[in-house]
Structure formats: C-alpha cells, structure tokens
C-alpha cells in the first residue's frame, strides 16, 4: 500500500457520520427537553442494551425490523446477537418480562441510538437517534390520544409548536381487500396500487372495491373530510369497526389537543409491520420528513400497547436554532465561577499569554474575563 492508498481516517461507512460541536450539544439539549416532558407525564425512563440475543430481539414486534438488524456472533456465549434497529420491540420485551408484574397501564420512556442495515433516499442515515414513550396495557382511544398529546407537548418544548399528526389504520385496507378479493395475485397488485397512491391502478385492479377504494384514496387529508368519507363508504362489519376506532381516536385527540392539525389517510398501510391499530406520523409544516412515528401494537405476550418514537435528528432540522452558551475566556490564574453562574461556558487559559483578547478569539470565545466580569470582545 502506497502513502496515497492510506485510508482517510475521517472517512466513515455510508449512512454514518460524526456529530460535531455545536450540533452534538444541541441534540443532547433537545433530547433532554423531550425526556423532561415525558417524565412530567409519568413516563419512567428505561435503558435497554444496544444489542441482545437475536432470538429475543426479533421476537414479536421485533420481527418487523428483522431485515434491518445487524447481526454478530457473541464470543462469550457463541450465540448470535443483534444490534437494535428500533427501540420499541425492546420496550415490549421489558414490559413482558422484567416489568410483567408492574401496575398497568405501564408508562415507559427511552432515548438512545439505533443502527439499521440500510437507509433510504429520504432518510439515508443508518444510525438513528430515538426518544419515545410507550403506554402498555390499555387498548382505548384515550390511550392513543395521550401519546399524541404528550408527543405534541414534547415537540413544543424544543420550539415546534406548529405540527400536524397523520393518523392511519394499517389494518383497514388489507382487511377490506381480503374480504372482497379472493385472488391473491390481484390482492397483491391492488395493495401495490394503494401503496403508490395510483388511483388508475386501483380502479383497474379493485373489482367490486374499485369505487370505494378510489373514494377513500382521494379522501386523504384533513380529518373531518376523510372520516366523513369512511362513514359514507359501504364497508363490511369487521372493517366498519376498524373505521369507527379510527374516528374515536380522532375525537379523543381533539379533546386533548383541540388546536392540533390532524390529517387522516384511510387506506395508508405503510410503516412498521407490527402496528395493529391506529398508527401515527408527525410532521412539521412545509416539510416531508417525519419527526416521529408511532401507533398501536401488541407487546411480547399479546398485551395491548401504543407509543410514539420521535427522531431528534429530524426534529433539529425543523426546529428553530438553539442558542448555545456564550463562551468566555478566563485568563490563567483567574476564577471563572462567576461567569459560569452567569450562564457562560468558561474556557480557562492554562498559561499566561501576551494578548488575552486574541487568545479568546482563537478559542472561539465571545467574551473575555476582565476584573471578574465577562466582557464582550470588540
């Protein structure tokens, strides 16, 4: 290997990146602000390990992200282990095992990093920060509404007061298709058409459902119009119950957060495959990037649960800039205690220098300590 062939130590694998100052501090501040809101609503923090045995990691809800899970051999136990691709399945495991006897409903929160095998065009990062809540042991619209309301308050704590929440029922379209379309190949084509929002293909493959599905597809938007279309649709009883649960959840959210912008997509079913009921996606106005995602699922032992995972990286891209602490240079031999109490980050000089102001500028400080007082640099 020649000198020119030496790998660049700053080069990282695709989808991975270093977070540098001040962004790392900003992210930490946002996560703690969000976690503080969760704690005030009674959600107790847990910290699952970054990796665990593969068979437990992909059990239950974890099976939905099995294809995104990095695997490696544990040299101690000689068993396969997996790096978590999503934290929710781990919380479900904790609830069903370590906290199986805790009173229900169980409210848990978490924050940490996840690693995925691949990103996508819209979200190329493979290491993803998450901060979320899980409400386990309650299967009611009020529980779904609590998760939405708490997540909304958490986002407001980092400056995102104007958000929208899109509600879907991932089980509705598959149940409707399974009831009316006997041919598996046609069902697959129809599902792909719905996934692509292709109204012409829905009409072509929908058979007896063509008119209903096209109407529901085009009704996606503000909650009232979408729910009116669902009520007017000719749905079999099982699917009607699914639609009514969606409407009940919207009503419960309205009671908790009357000013929140709600949209409904009646036939959307994308997302994590472990969602068994109302699913939730959070957006900021004018941005296509998801700030968070959640919804209803079953815990490891079949216990009903719902939750919301927020994505700090995306939140920071949408939130107003965070003002970091101003930096004050403290000349060698002086105490910076008063400056720290005044809200400054102090940078101590380790030896006398000819020009304190020049040294302060070199170290990216905005102030220098003079006679015990932080003084702005000219």
Secondary structure, DSSP 4 states (H G I P E B T S, - for coil): --GGGSPPTT---TT-----TTHHHHHHHHHHHHHHHHHHTTPEE----SEEEHHHHTSGGGGGGGGG-EEEE-TTT--EEEE-S-SHHHHHHHHHTTTTTS-SSEEEEEEEEEE-S---SS---SEEEEEEEEEES--SHHHHHHHHHHHHHHHHTTT---EEEEEEEHHHHHHHHHHH---HHHHHHHHHHHHTT-HHHHHHH-GGGHHHHHHHHHT-EEHHHHHHHHHHS---HHHHHHHHHHHHHHHHHHHH-TTSEEEEETT---S-TT--SEEEEEEETT--SEEEEEEEEE-TTS-EEEEEEE-HHHHHHHSPPP-PPPEEEE-TT---HHHHHTTPEEEE-SS--S-HHHHHHHTT-SEEEETTEEEE--
